[in-house]
Amino acid sequence: MDYTIKPITTSDVEKLQQISRETFKTTFDPYTAPADMKRFLAEDYEAGKLIEEIKCPDSRFYFLLVTGEIAGYLKINVGSAQTEKLRENALEVERIYLRTNFQHRGLGNVLLDFAEERAREEGKDYLWLGVYEKNIPAQHFYKRHGFEKVSGHTFQVGNDPQTDWLLVKKL
């Protein structure tokens, strides 16, 4: 398969906003009240907020392009940008999303492997992420990649406090 992984810059914010909203809504709509989803998509993927995240030196975003089309994206964090202080010397996979028509083609492996390569290149000891407690397919995917559940935290979607499992992989 012909794919490219491209760093996202502030000039890509509109594309990032569109794919972020599309993939989050597709993934979590079955579990989320419409008003909570609408609020989350408006607030969390607001252009100014995304630009600040892109500019953060401890966060990095990447598009996965398949034959030139955006198939998905990845956001990784180190240092102070991590959403939790789960482990010392760790890299967080904060967001890993694929558009529906690109799922079940092994592309999730491509993005996760890319994140792990970055972590290893930077000398990190751990890779970690949060996964929604009701997202069973994603939990199985991460387990196959060597992640183990260590704890959980609340992920706020509008007024709905959802529970994410926190998974860690020792590198």
Residue pairs with C-beta under 8 A, 6 or more apart in sequence:
1 66
1 105
1 106
1 107
2 66
2 67
3 64
3 65
3 66
3 67
3 71
3 107
3 110
4 64
4 65
5 62
5 63
5 64
5 65
5 74
5 110
5 111
5 114
6 62
6 63
6 65
7 60
7 61
7 62
8 16
8 54
8 61
8 62
8 63
8 73
9 54
10 51
10 54
10 55
12 54
12 63
13 47
13 50
13 51
13 54
14 47
15 63
15 70
16 50
16 54
16 61
16 63
16 73
17 45
17 46
17 47
17 50
19 63
19 70
19 72
19 73
19 97
19 99
20 45
20 50
20 73
20 95
20 97
21 41
21 45
22 99
23 72
23 73
23 97
23 98
23 99
24 40
24 41
24 45
24 97
25 37
25 41
26 99
26 100
27 97
27 135
28 37
28 132
28 157
29 37
31 132
31 134
31 162
32 40
32 157
32 158
32 160
32 162
33 158
33 160
35 158
35 159
36 157
36 158
36 159
36 160
37 157
37 158
38 158
39 158
39 159
40 157
40 158
43 49
53 59
53 61
53 75
54 61
56 81
58 77
58 78
58 79
58 80
58 81
58 82
59 75
59 76
59 77
59 81
59 94
60 75
60 76
60 77
60 118
61 73
61 74
61 75
62 73
62 74
62 75
62 76
62 111
62 114
63 70
63 72
63 73
64 70
64 71
64 72
64 73
64 74
64 98
64 102
64 107
64 110
64 111
65 71
66 102
66 107
70 99
71 98
71 99
71 102
71 107
72 96
72 97
72 98
72 99
72 102
72 107
72 108
72 111
73 95
73 96
73 97
74 93
74 95
74 96
74 111
74 114
74 115
75 93
75 94
75 95
75 96
76 91
76 92
76 93
76 94
76 115
76 118
76 119
77 83
77 91
77 92
77 94
78 90
78 91
78 92
78 122
78 124
81 92
82 90
82 92
82 94
83 92
83 94
83 130
84 92
84 128
84 130
84 153
84 166
86 92
86 126
86 128
86 150
86 151
86 166
86 168
87 125
87 126
87 128
87 168
88 125
89 123
89 124
89 125
89 126
90 119
90 124
90 125
90 126
90 127
90 128
90 168
91 115
91 118
91 119
91 122
91 124
91 126
91 127
91 128
92 127
92 128
92 129
93 112
93 115
93 127
93 128
93 129
94 129
94 130
96 108
96 111
96 112
96 115
96 129
98 107
98 108
98 111
108 141
109 145
112 145
115 127
116 127
116 169
116 171
119 126
119 127
119 171
120 171
124 171
125 170
125 171
126 168
126 169
126 170
126 171
127 147
127 168
127 169
127 171
128 147
128 150
128 166
128 167
128 168
128 169
129 142
129 147
129 166
129 167
130 153
130 155
130 164
130 165
130 166
130 167
131 138
131 139
131 142
131 164
131 165
131 167
132 138
132 155
132 162
132 163
132 164
132 165
133 152
133 162
133 163
133 164
133 165
139 165
142 167
145 169
146 169
147 167
147 168
147 169
148 167
148 168
148 169
149 165
149 166
149 167
150 166
150 167
150 168
151 165
151 166
152 163
152 164
152 165
152 166
153 163
153 164
153 166
154 161
154 162
154 163
154 164
155 161
155 162
155 163
155 164
156 162
